[in-house]
Structure formats: structure tokens, C-alpha cells
Amino acid sequence: MLLKKPNGSTSSLSSYTGSVGSKPLVTKSRSKLKQAVGRTSSDFEIGSSTTTPILDGCIKILNTIDVGIAVMCSQFSPDGRIFAVGLRDGKIKMYSREAGTHLHTLSDSEVKMHQLPVTAIRFKPDTGSQRHKNTLIASYASGHIKFWHYTTQECMHTTVQTGQTLAVAFSPSAAQYLTAGTNAQITLYDELTKQETLTLQASMSRDKMDGHRLRVFAIQYHPLNPHEFVSGGWDNTVQFWDDRCEHAVRRISGPHICGEGLDIDDKGRHLLTASWRKHNALQVWDYSTGTLQTDVPPGLTTSLLYSCQWLQGNDEMLTAGSDNNMVKVIDRTSLNTTGEIRNLPAAVFCLDHTTSGHTTHIIAGSDQYVYLLQSQRL
């Protein structure tokens, strides 16, 4: 989407902020910027060049990578050896986790023309099929959905949707994928043909809320039930779906999702939600009943949350957001913060993790930096 400047010309969102250590060049209202990709102008404002992250507990910084422009989304590959970051100008950069070296940049003529943010990245699940290797899907604020073969940096397929596409998700088998965005609809595609098979949306009834009414920022498939998924966005609901049905089968009310703020634990029993608000930001719900189980206390430092994940093994929760610009690791049983990094240069829109043994590696994007972190359980 293009934003109008006061003189009537247009510019992409990327023109509204300066570089590290400079005064942000925000000329539009906070509401205008939030409409662009669900972010406020203060989230793009950066600290001084002398801003130093503060670390507590089990988290330490392994590497800091300057990618040159604000990071909007990120994900590790299924084997955890590489990671991809989606940038505000539409490029995707890929790095080695171990060395932190730049491997690939994914861009084409359409990306260069629009220069609008990458809103979500998903690697294809590792199903053992050779056809699924070295492939990822990305959504863009331009409405584009692109499949990339990242080792050759080739765009294999592009779909263009009306409005902004803000979220994507593969089914566990990778046979299908979902997209969602500003039109409040969720679209199901066949992965092999890339053809739309169903549009999932709210019914016309005013007596039901069996779908979303506002933009959707997060989609998450159930890890064990191949047709079930959840979604969340600005309308303060989490909708529960069967991807064979047009309308949602049930919902919970409350969570205000503005990023990748949904996750289901690997046993499929509990849903974690992250809300962009000051109170009751991180919550645990019973998946089968939709009952609120826990309001996770913020501890000594609060944050307006964009992202959350269950760490592998489900013993800890990982979350990130703005206001203190932080990443936290929280023990599931005690609800105590076991590790934290705060005072990052800008809001943390995205994070992901990969775990080996007792060690978890985390990537988090803040302004133009990617922080590679390590959290180790004792």
C-alpha cells in the first residue's frame, strides 16, 4: 500500500523513518502507519546510537547482524541451520545460524517495483519429499504471495491478492496453505496447483461472529489435527476453523493480535496468545474448550506484545514486543521470567527459535538488526 505525502505524491512505508542515530522522518500520523502493516510510528522510532541492550537471566547475545533496513518477520529453516528475515523494502535475506554469514537475497522485479514490507515467511515443512526442499512462501503488504526456491534465489510462483496479505501458514503435511490479511478473509490453496480451493469468512448474520470482521495477522495450524487451525487479528477474537468449512466453528474473545501472536503447543492442548496492549498481554487458553487458563504476569518489565511461541518441549514461553523493546523467556510452571533482553533499538516485531538438547537459539528483529540469542536451561 502507498501512503500519500502532504504534497499529494505517494511513497512506500519505507520512506518514513531514518537510519540509526538519526531523527526519525515520520511525517504521517500514528494511525496512518498502523494502517499500513499494523505498526505504530513509535514502533519504527529508534534509540540513540549508544543504545545498549540489557540482558538478564539465561539469555545471551551470540551475534548481531545489521541487515540495513527494518526487519518485519523471520523464521528458521526446519533443520535450524539457516534463517530468513523479511525486510521493510520487500527483500528477504537469508543467513547461516552458526556463522551469521549472508547466504542469499530473494528479490525480483515486482519486489523492486513495490518496495513494500514482507509480512510473513514460512519454510515448507520437511515431509521427506524432494519437491519440498529449499522452498519457502512469503506474503507481502503489496498483496503478493511468492514461492521461492532460495538456494537458486528463483521465484517459482506468484499470486496477487486484493488488499494486503499479512499472514501465511502451511498445513502440517504441506499439501495446503492459508493466507490472510486486510480483507478479513482466509484463503485456502492447494500447494501442488497453487489454486484457491476455499474462502473462509464470517457469515452475513449479525447474530453470529463465525469469522473475522477486521484484518487478520496470525494463522496457526493444529499440530495433530490436520484440518484445524486458529486465526487472530484486530477484532479481538481468536477464531477456530476446520479448513473444509466456510465459517469458523467457534471463537474466544479478548486477544488483540497485531503480529504473529498465536501458537499451539506440540501436544495440541494449549493455545498461547500475545496481545498488543498493556494489561493481560500474554495468555494461555485450553484449546479444546476455549477456557482462559492463565494470565501470565508481566514481571518487572511490561511490553505491548507482537509475537509469542511455545519453546520446544512446552516448558517455556517466548514472547516479544514494543514498550521496553524486549524478548522474554518465561517458565511455564512458575510463570517467572527466566531470561530477558530489553532496551533494543526499536520494537521487536518478530521472533523464532530452534532447540537442540537444552539449548535454544532465538532470532529477533529490532529496527535494522537481527539478534541471534541463546537461552540455556539448567
C-alpha positions as CSV (number, residue, x, y, z in Angstrom):
1,M,0.0,0.0,0.0
2,L,1.2,3.5,-0.8
3,L,0.9,6.4,1.6
4,K,0.1,9.9,0.4
5,K,2.6,12.6,1.3
6,P,1.3,16.0,2.2
7,N,2.0,17.3,-1.3
8,G,-0.1,14.6,-2.9
9,S,2.6,12.3,-4.2
10,T,3.0,8.8,-2.9
11,S,5.6,6.9,-1.0
12,S,6.0,3.4,0.4
13,L,6.2,3.0,4.2
14,S,9.9,2.6,4.0
15,S,10.4,6.3,3.3
16,Y,9.1,7.3,6.7
17,T,12.0,6.5,9.0
18,G,15.6,7.5,9.2
19,S,18.7,5.4,10.0
20,V,20.3,4.5,13.3
21,G,21.3,7.5,15.3
22,S,19.2,10.0,13.2
23,K,15.9,11.6,13.9
24,P,13.1,9.5,12.5
25,L,11.5,11.1,9.4
26,V,7.9,10.3,10.4
27,T,5.6,12.7,8.7
28,K,2.3,10.9,8.9
29,S,0.1,10.2,11.9
30,R,0.5,7.1,14.0
31,S,-2.9,5.8,12.8
32,K,-1.8,6.0,9.1
33,L,1.3,4.0,9.8
34,K,-0.6,1.5,11.9
35,Q,-3.0,1.0,8.9
36,A,0.0,0.2,6.7
37,V,1.2,-3.0,8.4
38,G,-0.3,-2.9,11.9
39,R,2.6,-0.9,13.4
40,T,2.6,2.5,15.0
41,S,5.0,5.3,14.2
42,S,6.6,4.9,17.7
43,D,7.5,1.3,16.9
44,F,9.7,2.5,14.0
45,E,11.4,5.1,16.1
46,I,14.9,4.1,17.1
47,G,17.0,4.8,20.1
48,S,20.2,6.7,20.1
49,S,23.4,5.2,18.5
50,T,24.6,4.5,22.1
51,T,21.6,2.3,23.0
52,T,22.8,-0.8,24.7
53,P,20.7,-3.9,25.2
54,I,20.2,-5.0,28.8
55,L,20.3,-8.8,29.5
56,D,19.1,-10.7,32.5
57,G,18.9,-14.4,33.3
58,C,19.5,-17.2,30.8
59,I,19.7,-15.2,27.6
60,K,22.9,-14.1,25.9
61,I,23.7,-12.5,22.6
62,L,25.7,-14.7,20.2
63,N,25.6,-12.3,17.2
64,T,24.1,-9.1,15.9
65,I,23.6,-8.7,12.2
66,D,22.9,-5.3,10.5
67,V,20.7,-6.0,7.6
68,G,20.4,-2.4,6.5
69,I,16.6,-1.8,6.9
70,A,13.9,-2.7,9.4
71,V,13.1,-6.3,10.0
72,M,9.4,-7.3,9.8
73,C,9.4,-11.1,10.0
74,S,11.7,-14.0,10.4
75,Q,11.9,-17.8,10.6
76,F,14.3,-20.7,11.0
77,S,14.5,-23.4,8.4
78,P,13.1,-26.8,9.5
79,D,16.6,-28.1,10.4
80,G,17.5,-24.8,12.2
81,R,20.7,-24.3,10.2
82,I,19.7,-21.2,8.4
83,F,17.1,-18.4,8.9
84,A,15.3,-15.9,6.7
85,V,14.3,-12.3,7.6
86,G,11.8,-10.3,5.7
87,L,12.5,-6.6,5.3
88,R,10.6,-3.4,5.0
89,D,11.6,-2.9,1.4
90,G,10.3,-6.3,0.3
91,K,13.6,-8.2,0.2
92,I,14.2,-11.4,2.0
93,K,17.8,-12.1,3.3
94,M,19.0,-15.5,4.4
95,Y,21.8,-16.3,6.9
96,S,23.7,-19.1,8.4
97,R,22.8,-19.6,12.0
98,E,26.2,-20.9,13.0
99,A,28.4,-18.3,11.3
100,G,25.9,-15.5,10.8
101,T,27.0,-15.1,7.2
102,H,24.8,-13.8,4.5
103,L,23.8,-16.6,2.1
104,H,21.0,-15.4,-0.3
105,T,18.8,-12.4,-1.1
106,L,15.4,-13.0,-2.5
107,S,14.0,-10.3,-4.8
108,D,12.6,-9.8,-8.2
109,S,11.2,-7.1,-10.4
110,E,7.9,-6.9,-8.6
111,V,9.5,-6.7,-5.2
112,K,11.8,-3.9,-6.5
113,M,8.8,-2.0,-8.1
114,H,6.6,-2.1,-5.0
115,Q,9.2,-1.9,-2.2
116,L,6.6,-2.8,0.4
117,P,7.2,-4.9,3.5
118,V,7.5,-8.7,3.7
119,T,4.7,-9.5,6.2
120,A,5.3,-13.3,6.8
121,I,7.7,-16.1,5.9
122,R,7.1,-19.8,6.2
123,F,9.5,-22.6,5.2
124,K,7.9,-25.7,3.8
125,P,7.6,-28.4,6.4
126,D,10.1,-31.2,6.0
127,T,7.9,-34.0,4.7
128,G,10.7,-36.1,3.1
129,S,9.7,-35.1,-0.3
130,Q,12.4,-33.7,-2.6
131,R,9.8,-31.3,-4.0
132,H,9.5,-29.5,-0.7
133,K,13.2,-28.9,-0.1
134,N,14.8,-25.4,-0.1
135,T,11.4,-23.7,-0.6
136,L,9.6,-21.0,1.4
137,I,6.5,-18.9,0.9
138,A,6.3,-15.2,1.7
139,S,3.5,-12.7,1.9
140,Y,3.8,-9.0,1.2
141,A,1.9,-5.8,2.0
142,S,1.5,-5.4,-1.8
143,G,-0.9,-8.4,-1.8
144,H,1.7,-10.7,-3.4
145,I,2.3,-14.3,-2.3
146,K,5.5,-15.7,-3.6
147,F,7.1,-19.2,-3.5
148,W,10.9,-19.0,-3.5
149,H,13.5,-21.7,-4.2
150,Y,16.0,-20.0,-2.0
151,T,19.2,-21.8,-2.9
152,T,18.8,-20.6,-6.6
153,Q,17.1,-17.3,-5.5
154,E,14.3,-18.1,-8.0
155,C,10.7,-17.1,-7.6
156,M,8.8,-20.2,-8.7
157,H,5.2,-18.8,-8.4
158,T,3.4,-15.6,-7.6
159,T,-0.2,-15.0,-6.6
160,V,-1.6,-11.5,-6.3
161,Q,-4.5,-10.9,-3.8
162,T,-6.7,-7.8,-3.3
163,G,-5.5,-5.8,-0.3
164,Q,-2.6,-6.6,1.9
165,T,-1.6,-10.1,2.7
166,L,-0.4,-10.3,6.3
167,A,-0.1,-14.0,7.2
168,V,0.6,-17.4,5.7
169,A,0.7,-20.9,7.1
170,F,1.3,-24.4,5.7
171,S,-0.7,-27.4,6.8
172,P,1.4,-30.0,8.7
173,S,1.6,-32.1,5.5
174,A,2.4,-29.1,3.3
175,A,-0.4,-30.2,1.0
176,Q,-2.3,-27.0,1.6
177,Y,-1.5,-23.4,2.7
178,L,-3.5,-20.5,4.0
179,T,-3.3,-16.7,3.5
180,A,-5.0,-13.9,5.3
181,G,-4.8,-10.1,5.5
182,T,-6.8,-6.9,5.4
183,N,-10.0,-8.2,3.9
184,A,-10.7,-10.3,7.0
185,Q,-11.0,-13.5,4.8
186,I,-8.8,-16.5,4.9
187,T,-8.0,-18.3,1.7
188,L,-7.1,-22.0,1.4
189,Y,-4.9,-23.1,-1.5
190,D,-3.8,-26.4,-2.9
191,E,0.0,-26.4,-2.7
192,L,0.6,-28.5,-5.8
193,T,-1.6,-26.5,-8.2
194,K,-1.4,-23.1,-6.3
195,Q,-5.1,-22.8,-6.9
196,E,-7.6,-21.4,-4.4
197,T,-9.9,-24.2,-3.0
198,L,-12.0,-22.3,-0.4
199,T,-12.5,-18.9,1.0
200,L,-13.1,-19.0,4.8
201,Q,-15.0,-16.0,6.2
202,A,-17.7,-14.8,8.5
203,S,-21.3,-15.3,7.5
204,M,-23.6,-12.4,6.8
205,S,-25.6,-13.0,10.0
206,R,-25.5,-10.1,12.6
207,D,-26.2,-12.6,15.3
208,K,-23.1,-14.6,14.8
209,M,-19.4,-13.9,14.8
210,D,-18.2,-17.0,12.9
211,G,-15.3,-15.4,11.3
212,H,-13.2,-12.2,11.4
213,R,-14.6,-8.6,10.8
214,L,-11.2,-6.9,10.6
215,R,-7.7,-7.6,9.4
216,V,-6.1,-10.9,10.3
217,F,-2.4,-11.0,11.4
218,A,-1.8,-14.6,12.5
219,I,-2.8,-18.2,11.4
220,Q,-1.6,-21.3,13.1
221,Y,-2.5,-24.9,12.2
222,H,-3.1,-27.5,14.9
223,P,0.0,-29.8,15.1
224,L,-2.0,-33.0,15.3
225,N,-5.4,-32.4,13.7
226,P,-4.6,-31.7,10.0
227,H,-7.7,-29.7,9.2
228,E,-7.9,-27.5,12.3
229,F,-6.4,-24.0,12.6
230,V,-6.8,-20.8,14.6
231,S,-6.5,-17.2,13.5
232,G,-6.4,-13.8,15.2
233,G,-6.4,-10.1,14.4
234,W,-7.7,-6.7,15.2
235,D,-11.3,-7.7,16.0
236,N,-10.3,-9.0,19.5
237,T,-11.2,-12.6,18.7
238,V,-9.4,-15.9,18.0
239,Q,-11.4,-17.9,15.6
240,F,-11.2,-21.8,15.4
241,W,-11.6,-23.3,12.0
242,D,-12.0,-26.5,10.1
243,D,-10.4,-25.9,6.6
244,R,-13.3,-27.9,5.0
245,C,-15.9,-25.4,6.2
246,E,-16.6,-21.8,5.1
247,H,-17.3,-20.4,8.6
248,A,-15.5,-20.7,11.9
249,V,-16.7,-23.4,14.2
250,R,-16.1,-21.4,17.5
251,R,-14.2,-18.5,18.9
252,I,-12.7,-16.9,22.0
253,S,-13.0,-13.2,22.7
254,G,-10.3,-10.9,24.1
255,P,-6.9,-11.3,22.4
256,H,-5.9,-8.3,20.3
257,I,-3.5,-9.8,17.8
258,C,-1.2,-7.4,15.8
259,G,1.5,-9.8,14.8
260,E,2.5,-13.5,14.9
261,G,0.8,-13.7,18.3
262,L,-0.7,-17.2,18.2
263,D,0.9,-20.6,19.0
264,I,-0.4,-24.1,19.9
265,D,1.8,-26.4,22.0
266,D,3.1,-29.5,20.3
267,K,0.6,-31.7,22.2
268,G,-2.3,-29.6,20.8
269,R,-3.7,-28.9,24.2
270,H,-3.0,-25.2,24.9
271,L,-3.1,-22.0,22.9
272,L,-0.8,-19.1,23.6
273,T,-1.8,-15.6,22.6
274,A,0.1,-12.3,22.6
275,S,-1.9,-9.1,22.6
276,W,-0.6,-5.6,21.8
277,R,-1.9,-4.0,25.0
278,K,-0.7,-3.0,28.4
279,H,-2.7,-5.5,30.5
280,N,-3.3,-9.2,30.1
281,A,-1.0,-9.3,27.2
282,L,0.2,-12.9,27.4
283,Q,-2.5,-15.5,28.0
284,V,-2.8,-19.3,28.0
285,W,-6.1,-21.0,26.8
286,D,-7.4,-24.5,26.8
287,Y,-7.5,-25.4,23.2
288,S,-10.5,-27.8,23.3
289,T,-12.8,-25.7,25.5
290,G,-11.5,-22.2,24.8
291,T,-11.3,-21.5,28.5
292,L,-8.8,-18.9,29.8
293,Q,-6.3,-20.8,32.0
294,T,-3.7,-18.2,32.8
295,D,-3.0,-14.5,32.5
296,V,0.8,-14.6,32.5
297,P,2.1,-11.8,34.8
298,P,4.5,-9.3,33.0
299,G,7.1,-9.4,35.8
300,L,9.1,-6.3,36.5
301,T,9.1,-5.0,32.9
302,T,6.0,-4.8,30.7
303,S,5.7,-4.9,26.9
304,L,3.0,-4.5,24.3
305,L,3.3,-7.9,22.6
306,Y,3.6,-8.7,18.9
307,S,4.8,-12.3,19.0
308,C,4.8,-15.4,21.1
309,Q,5.8,-19.1,20.9
310,W,5.9,-22.2,23.0
311,L,9.5,-23.3,23.2
312,Q,10.1,-26.9,22.1
313,G,9.1,-29.2,25.0
314,N,6.4,-26.8,26.0
315,D,8.2,-26.0,29.3
316,E,8.8,-22.3,28.5
317,M,7.1,-19.4,26.6
318,L,8.9,-17.0,24.3
319,T,7.5,-13.5,23.7
320,A,8.5,-10.1,22.2
321,G,7.1,-6.7,21.6
322,S,7.4,-2.9,21.9
323,D,7.4,-0.6,25.0
324,N,10.8,-1.7,26.6
325,N,11.5,-3.3,23.2
326,M,12.2,-6.7,24.6
327,V,12.3,-10.5,24.2
328,K,11.4,-12.7,27.2
329,V,11.7,-16.4,28.1
330,I,9.1,-17.4,30.8
331,D,8.9,-20.6,32.7
332,R,5.5,-22.3,32.1
333,T,5.1,-23.7,35.6
334,S,6.3,-20.9,37.8
335,L,5.4,-18.1,35.3
336,N,8.7,-16.4,36.3
337,T,10.9,-14.7,33.7
338,T,14.0,-16.9,33.3
339,G,15.7,-14.7,30.6
340,E,15.2,-11.3,29.1
341,I,16.8,-8.9,26.7
342,R,15.4,-5.3,26.7
343,N,16.3,-1.8,25.6
344,L,16.7,-2.9,22.0
345,P,16.8,-0.1,19.3
346,A,13.1,-0.5,18.3
347,A,10.0,-2.7,18.7
348,V,10.6,-6.4,18.2
349,F,8.0,-7.4,15.6
350,C,9.1,-11.0,15.1
351,L,11.0,-13.9,16.6
352,D,11.6,-17.6,16.1
353,H,13.5,-20.3,17.8
354,T,15.2,-23.7,17.2
355,T,16.1,-26.1,20.0
356,S,18.8,-28.7,20.3
357,G,19.1,-30.5,23.7
358,H,19.0,-28.0,26.5
359,T,20.0,-25.1,24.2
360,T,17.6,-22.8,22.4
361,H,18.7,-20.4,19.6
362,I,16.4,-17.4,19.1
363,I,16.3,-14.8,16.3
364,A,14.7,-11.5,17.0
365,G,14.4,-8.4,14.7
366,S,14.6,-4.9,16.0
367,D,14.9,-2.0,13.6
368,Q,17.6,-3.0,11.1
369,Y,19.2,-5.5,13.4
370,V,18.8,-9.3,13.8
371,Y,19.8,-10.5,17.2
372,L,20.9,-14.2,17.4
373,L,20.3,-15.2,21.0
374,Q,20.9,-18.3,23.1
375,S,18.8,-19.5,26.0
376,Q,20.0,-22.4,28.0
377,R,18.0,-24.4,30.6
378,L,19.9,-25.5,33.6
